[in-house]
Amino acid sequence: MMILVNSDKNVVVDATLTSFVETEVNKVLGRFESQLTRVEVYLSDLNGNKPGLLDKRCQLEARPAGDGPVSVSAEADTVELSVRDAVNKMKRLLESLFGRAQKRA
């Protein structure tokens, strides 16, 4: 499973943030590794340089092997919190998606 981290011009993606994102994705979504080809993480600051609550956004897009992409997003006060929220939402979505696929098979 490849993990790609992207951001807008207001979020600086350095080695520390990239490592944090990869660790969170692998920790929560690692059990789906054989079923996913890649996970793309998009980080953005909704207010730019202005302060505000819930202005950091993380959008996750997972690509299940042989299926179309699925996406979730989360907004929080910090990038780290938005990543954690989005990863947990994706976990629930994938559990549902793969659970339904198993029932059909």
Secondary structure, 3 states (H helix, E strand, C coil): CEEEEEECCCCCCCHHHHHHHHHHHHHHHHHHHHHEEEEEEEEEECCCCCCCCCCEEEEEEEEECCCCCEEEEEEECCHHHHHHHHHHHHHHHHHHHHHHHHHHC
